[in-house]
Amino acid sequence: MAARRGPAHTKAGWFNDYINTMFSSPPTVGLIVAVLLDNTLEVTNAAKDRGMPWWVPFRSFKGDSRNEEFYSLPFNLDRFFPPS
């Protein structure tokens, strides 16, 4: 068992290990904070502030000319495996 460090101190050791492991990972804590802050935006400005209009051209493969270049296969293998 861990040295009783972390945010969880219950009698269930498995639960403590799970929560303490999750919150000891900086990317996980950053993700939780980012999701929390992202969902506290006002509804009227949420689409613009989250960058949703920027993603519109990339939703379909043919939506932007950069998609074909970015998702193409190396060594001209697109000739043999065309995109669907």
VMD Tcl script that builds the backbone (N, CA, C; Angstrom):
set m [mol new atoms 252]
animate dup $m
set s [atomselect $m all]
$s set {name element resname resid chain x y z} {
  {N N MET 1 A 0.843 -1.178 0.000}
  {CA C MET 1 A 0.000 0.000 0.000}
  {C C MET 1 A 0.886 1.238 0.000}
  {N N ALA 2 A 0.402 2.298 -0.591}
  {CA C ALA 2 A 1.163 3.546 -0.677}
  {C C ALA 2 A 1.345 4.146 0.711}
  {N N ALA 3 A 2.196 5.119 0.795}
  {CA C ALA 3 A 2.525 5.738 2.088}
  {C C ALA 3 A 1.474 6.769 2.509}
  {N N ARG 4 A 0.225 6.479 2.241}
  {CA C ARG 4 A -0.900 7.340 2.639}
  {C C ARG 4 A -0.756 8.752 2.074}
  {N N ARG 5 A -0.274 8.871 0.852}
  {CA C ARG 5 A -0.172 10.162 0.184}
  {C C ARG 5 A -1.269 10.271 -0.847}
  {N N GLY 6 A -1.691 11.487 -1.130}
  {CA C GLY 6 A -2.688 11.718 -2.158}
  {C C GLY 6 A -3.994 12.203 -1.583}
  {N N PRO 7 A -4.963 12.495 -2.453}
  {CA C PRO 7 A -6.223 13.080 -1.999}
  {C C PRO 7 A -7.196 12.085 -1.365}
  {N N ALA 8 A -7.036 10.782 -1.604}
  {CA C ALA 8 A -8.008 9.805 -1.112}
  {C C ALA 8 A -7.466 9.077 0.118}
  {N N HIS 9 A -8.237 9.108 1.197}
  {CA C HIS 9 A -7.879 8.412 2.443}
  {C C HIS 9 A -9.128 7.721 2.985}
  {N N THR 10 A -9.525 6.622 2.365}
  {CA C THR 10 A -10.677 5.865 2.832}
  {C C THR 10 A -10.201 4.501 3.314}
  {N N LYS 11 A -11.121 3.694 3.795}
  {CA C LYS 11 A -10.761 2.353 4.256}
  {C C LYS 11 A -10.614 1.369 3.098}
  {N N ALA 12 A -11.097 1.750 1.916}
  {CA C ALA 12 A -10.986 0.896 0.728}
  {C C ALA 12 A -9.654 1.178 0.047}
  {N N GLY 13 A -8.706 0.285 0.232}
  {CA C GLY 13 A -7.366 0.477 -0.323}
  {C C GLY 13 A -7.348 0.540 -1.833}
  {N N TRP 14 A -8.163 -0.304 -2.479}
  {CA C TRP 14 A -8.203 -0.307 -3.938}
  {C C TRP 14 A -8.687 1.025 -4.460}
  {N N PHE 15 A -9.666 1.647 -3.789}
  {CA C PHE 15 A -10.195 2.946 -4.208}
  {C C PHE 15 A -9.130 4.029 -4.023}
  {N N ASN 16 A -8.436 4.001 -2.889}
  {CA C ASN 16 A -7.364 4.964 -2.643}
  {C C ASN 16 A -6.285 4.868 -3.724}
  {N N ASP 17 A -5.883 3.640 -4.049}
  {CA C ASP 17 A -4.857 3.450 -5.068}
  {C C ASP 17 A -5.318 3.986 -6.419}
  {N N TYR 18 A -6.549 3.725 -6.766}
  {CA C TYR 18 A -7.089 4.177 -8.055}
  {C C TYR 18 A -7.124 5.709 -8.123}
  {N N ILE 19 A -7.699 6.356 -7.132}
  {CA C ILE 19 A -7.824 7.815 -7.130}
  {C C ILE 19 A -6.455 8.477 -7.013}
  {N N ASN 20 A -5.601 7.984 -6.136}
  {CA C ASN 20 A -4.280 8.583 -5.971}
  {C C ASN 20 A -3.427 8.430 -7.230}
  {N N THR 21 A -3.537 7.298 -7.907}
  {CA C THR 21 A -2.807 7.108 -9.156}
  {C C THR 21 A -3.312 8.058 -10.229}
  {N N MET 22 A -4.621 8.199 -10.309}
  {CA C MET 22 A -5.197 9.078 -11.317}
  {C C MET 22 A -4.779 10.532 -11.086}
  {N N PHE 23 A -4.816 10.995 -9.848}
  {CA C PHE 23 A -4.494 12.388 -9.570}
  {C C PHE 23 A -2.996 12.644 -9.427}
  {N N SER 24 A -2.168 11.621 -9.518}
  {CA C SER 24 A -0.723 11.843 -9.503}
  {C C SER 24 A -0.176 12.025 -10.915}
  {N N SER 25 A -1.025 11.901 -11.916}
  {CA C SER 25 A -0.629 12.079 -13.310}
  {C C SER 25 A -0.923 13.514 -13.750}
  {N N PRO 26 A 0.113 14.321 -14.021}
  {CA C PRO 26 A -0.133 15.705 -14.438}
  {C C PRO 26 A -1.002 15.846 -15.693}
  {N N PRO 27 A -0.862 14.986 -16.720}
  {CA C PRO 27 A -1.760 15.130 -17.870}
  {C C PRO 27 A -3.221 14.885 -17.507}
  {N N THR 28 A -3.477 13.950 -16.606}
  {CA C THR 28 A -4.849 13.680 -16.210}
  {C C THR 28 A -5.436 14.854 -15.447}
  {N N VAL 29 A -4.673 15.415 -14.538}
  {CA C VAL 29 A -5.150 16.577 -13.781}
  {C C VAL 29 A -5.373 17.749 -14.733}
  {N N GLY 30 A -4.470 17.944 -15.698}
  {CA C GLY 30 A -4.644 19.007 -16.688}
  {C C GLY 30 A -5.892 18.808 -17.520}
  {N N LEU 31 A -6.177 17.559 -17.907}
  {CA C LEU 31 A -7.382 17.262 -18.679}
  {C C LEU 31 A -8.634 17.564 -17.875}
  {N N ILE 32 A -8.653 17.170 -16.618}
  {CA C ILE 32 A -9.817 17.419 -15.769}
  {C C ILE 32 A -10.051 18.920 -15.608}
  {N N VAL 33 A -8.990 19.679 -15.370}
  {CA C VAL 33 A -9.122 21.134 -15.230}
  {C C VAL 33 A -9.576 21.758 -16.540}
  {N N ALA 34 A -9.020 21.306 -17.682}
  {CA C ALA 34 A -9.406 21.852 -18.978}
  {C C ALA 34 A -10.870 21.582 -19.287}
  {N N VAL 35 A -11.344 20.368 -19.023}
  {CA C VAL 35 A -12.752 20.044 -19.268}
  {C C VAL 35 A -13.653 20.864 -18.366}
  {N N LEU 36 A -13.265 21.007 -17.112}
  {CA C LEU 36 A -14.056 21.810 -16.181}
  {C C LEU 36 A -14.133 23.263 -16.643}
  {N N LEU 37 A -13.010 23.856 -17.004}
  {CA C LEU 37 A -13.015 25.242 -17.447}
  {C C LEU 37 A -13.721 25.417 -18.786}
  {N N ASP 38 A -13.566 24.444 -19.678}
  {CA C ASP 38 A -14.216 24.523 -20.983}
  {C C ASP 38 A -15.728 24.471 -20.854}
  {N N ASN 39 A -16.226 23.747 -19.872}
  {CA C ASN 39 A -17.672 23.625 -19.704}
  {C C ASN 39 A -18.272 24.712 -18.830}
  {N N THR 40 A -17.464 25.663 -18.358}
  {CA C THR 40 A -18.009 26.778 -17.599}
  {C C THR 40 A -18.196 28.023 -18.456}
  {N N LEU 41 A -17.965 27.914 -19.769}
  {CA C LEU 41 A -18.161 29.047 -20.675}
  {C C LEU 41 A -19.644 29.343 -20.826}
  {N N GLU 42 A -19.948 30.583 -21.140}
  {CA C GLU 42 A -21.341 30.941 -21.400}
  {C C GLU 42 A -21.819 30.239 -22.661}
  {N N VAL 43 A -23.083 29.885 -22.680}
  {CA C VAL 43 A -23.639 29.135 -23.806}
  {C C VAL 43 A -23.599 29.970 -25.083}
  {N N THR 44 A -23.817 31.282 -24.974}
  {CA C THR 44 A -23.870 32.122 -26.173}
  {C C THR 44 A -22.519 32.213 -26.871}
  {N N ASN 45 A -21.425 32.181 -26.144}
  {CA C ASN 45 A -20.096 32.312 -26.733}
  {C C ASN 45 A -19.344 30.988 -26.808}
  {N N ALA 46 A -19.955 29.913 -26.380}
  {CA C ALA 46 A -19.234 28.646 -26.245}
  {C C ALA 46 A -18.695 28.137 -27.575}
  {N N ALA 47 A -19.483 28.177 -28.634}
  {CA C ALA 47 A -19.043 27.623 -29.914}
  {C C ALA 47 A -17.833 28.380 -30.443}
  {N N LYS 48 A -17.855 29.708 -30.346}
  {CA C LYS 48 A -16.738 30.506 -30.850}
  {C C LYS 48 A -15.505 30.361 -29.961}
  {N N ASP 49 A -15.679 30.380 -28.662}
  {CA C ASP 49 A -14.552 30.316 -27.737}
  {C C ASP 49 A -13.881 28.948 -27.720}
  {N N ARG 50 A -14.618 27.899 -27.997}
  {CA C ARG 50 A -14.041 26.562 -28.018}
  {C C ARG 50 A -13.339 26.257 -29.325}
  {N N GLY 51 A -13.458 27.121 -30.310}
  {CA C GLY 51 A -12.807 26.909 -31.597}
  {C C GLY 51 A -13.595 26.027 -32.531}
  {N N MET 52 A -14.878 25.843 -32.292}
  {CA C MET 52 A -15.684 24.967 -33.141}
  {C C MET 52 A -15.727 25.427 -34.600}
  {N N PRO 53 A -15.871 26.740 -34.890}
  {CA C PRO 53 A -15.889 27.132 -36.312}
  {C C PRO 53 A -14.591 26.783 -37.043}
  {N N TRP 54 A -13.475 26.735 -36.351}
  {CA C TRP 54 A -12.206 26.414 -36.979}
  {C C TRP 54 A -12.200 24.972 -37.491}
  {N N TRP 55 A -12.898 24.057 -36.801}
  {CA C TRP 55 A -12.893 22.640 -37.169}
  {C C TRP 55 A -13.855 22.288 -38.299}
  {N N VAL 56 A -14.770 23.202 -38.671}
  {CA C VAL 56 A -15.804 22.892 -39.663}
  {C C VAL 56 A -15.221 22.385 -40.985}
  {N N PRO 57 A -14.189 23.020 -41.559}
  {CA C PRO 57 A -13.670 22.501 -42.837}
  {C C PRO 57 A -13.042 21.110 -42.730}
  {N N PHE 58 A -12.639 20.708 -41.558}
  {CA C PHE 58 A -11.938 19.442 -41.402}
  {C C PHE 58 A -12.857 18.281 -41.025}
  {N N ARG 59 A -14.140 18.516 -40.919}
  {CA C ARG 59 A -15.063 17.444 -40.521}
  {C C ARG 59 A -15.213 16.379 -41.588}
  {N N SER 60 A -15.079 16.752 -42.844}
  {CA C SER 60 A -15.135 15.755 -43.904}
  {C C SER 60 A -13.800 15.764 -44.644}
  {N N PHE 61 A -13.484 14.668 -45.266}
  {CA C PHE 61 A -12.189 14.525 -45.934}
  {C C PHE 61 A -12.042 15.539 -47.064}
  {N N LYS 62 A -13.108 15.798 -47.796}
  {CA C LYS 62 A -13.055 16.709 -48.937}
  {C C LYS 62 A -13.333 18.157 -48.536}
  {N N GLY 63 A -13.468 18.449 -47.246}
  {CA C GLY 63 A -13.822 19.791 -46.791}
  {C C GLY 63 A -12.724 20.812 -46.953}
  {N N ASP 64 A -11.480 20.396 -46.986}
  {CA C ASP 64 A -10.357 21.324 -47.080}
  {C C ASP 64 A -9.242 20.661 -47.877}
  {N N SER 65 A -8.537 21.445 -48.675}
  {CA C SER 65 A -7.480 20.870 -49.515}
  {C C SER 65 A -6.323 20.343 -48.676}
  {N N ARG 66 A -6.128 20.875 -47.471}
  {CA C ARG 66 A -5.034 20.413 -46.617}
  {C C ARG 66 A -5.268 19.012 -46.081}
  {N N ASN 67 A -6.531 18.560 -46.035}
  {CA C ASN 67 A -6.827 17.217 -45.535}
  {C C ASN 67 A -6.165 16.147 -46.382}
  {N N GLU 68 A -6.255 16.313 -47.693}
  {CA C GLU 68 A -5.697 15.300 -48.581}
  {C C GLU 68 A -4.184 15.195 -48.404}
  {N N GLU 69 A -3.527 16.336 -48.252}
  {CA C GLU 69 A -2.077 16.319 -48.058}
  {C C GLU 69 A -1.710 15.710 -46.705}
  {N N PHE 70 A -2.461 16.052 -45.671}
  {CA C PHE 70 A -2.136 15.594 -44.325}
  {C C PHE 70 A -2.396 14.105 -44.155}
  {N N TYR 71 A -3.507 13.617 -44.703}
  {CA C TYR 71 A -3.895 12.224 -44.510}
  {C C TYR 71 A -3.436 11.305 -45.632}
  {N N SER 72 A -2.650 11.800 -46.555}
  {CA C SER 72 A -2.202 10.933 -47.645}
  {C C SER 72 A -1.146 9.951 -47.137}
  {N N LEU 73 A -1.052 8.840 -47.826}
  {CA C LEU 73 A -0.088 7.812 -47.456}
  {C C LEU 73 A 1.283 8.153 -48.028}
  {N N PRO 74 A 2.341 7.725 -47.375}
  {CA C PRO 74 A 3.686 8.025 -47.888}
  {C C PRO 74 A 3.996 7.223 -49.142}
  {N N PHE 75 A 4.991 7.696 -49.882}
  {CA C PHE 75 A 5.509 7.011 -51.070}
  {C C PHE 75 A 4.441 6.776 -52.134}
  {N N ASN 76 A 3.477 7.684 -52.261}
  {CA C ASN 76 A 2.408 7.617 -53.272}
  {C C ASN 76 A 1.603 6.323 -53.207}
  {N N LEU 77 A 1.430 5.782 -52.023}
  {CA C LEU 77 A 0.627 4.572 -51.859}
  {C C LEU 77 A -0.864 4.847 -52.031}
  {N N ASP 78 A -1.238 6.118 -52.145}
  {CA C ASP 78 A -2.644 6.459 -52.388}
  {C C ASP 78 A -3.141 5.905 -53.717}
  {N N ARG 79 A -2.226 5.682 -54.635}
  {CA C ARG 79 A -2.639 5.085 -55.928}
  {C C ARG 79 A -3.229 3.700 -55.731}
  {N N PHE 80 A -2.699 2.959 -54.765}
  {CA C PHE 80 A -3.136 1.584 -54.539}
  {C C PHE 80 A -4.233 1.491 -53.473}
  {N N PHE 81 A -4.273 2.476 -52.568}
  {CA C PHE 81 A -5.252 2.487 -51.470}
  {C C PHE 81 A -5.947 3.841 -51.442}
  {N N PRO 82 A -6.906 4.077 -52.344}
  {CA C PRO 82 A -7.564 5.375 -52.395}
  {C C PRO 82 A -8.414 5.605 -51.138}
  {N N PRO 83 A -8.568 6.877 -50.729}
  {CA C PRO 83 A -9.416 7.166 -49.561}
  {C C PRO 83 A -10.867 6.872 -49.857}
  {N N SER 84 A -11.596 6.483 -48.855}
  {CA C SER 84 A -13.007 6.131 -49.056}
  {C C SER 84 A -13.882 7.341 -49.123}
}
mol reanalyze $m
mol bondsrecalc $m
mol representation Tube
mol addrep $m
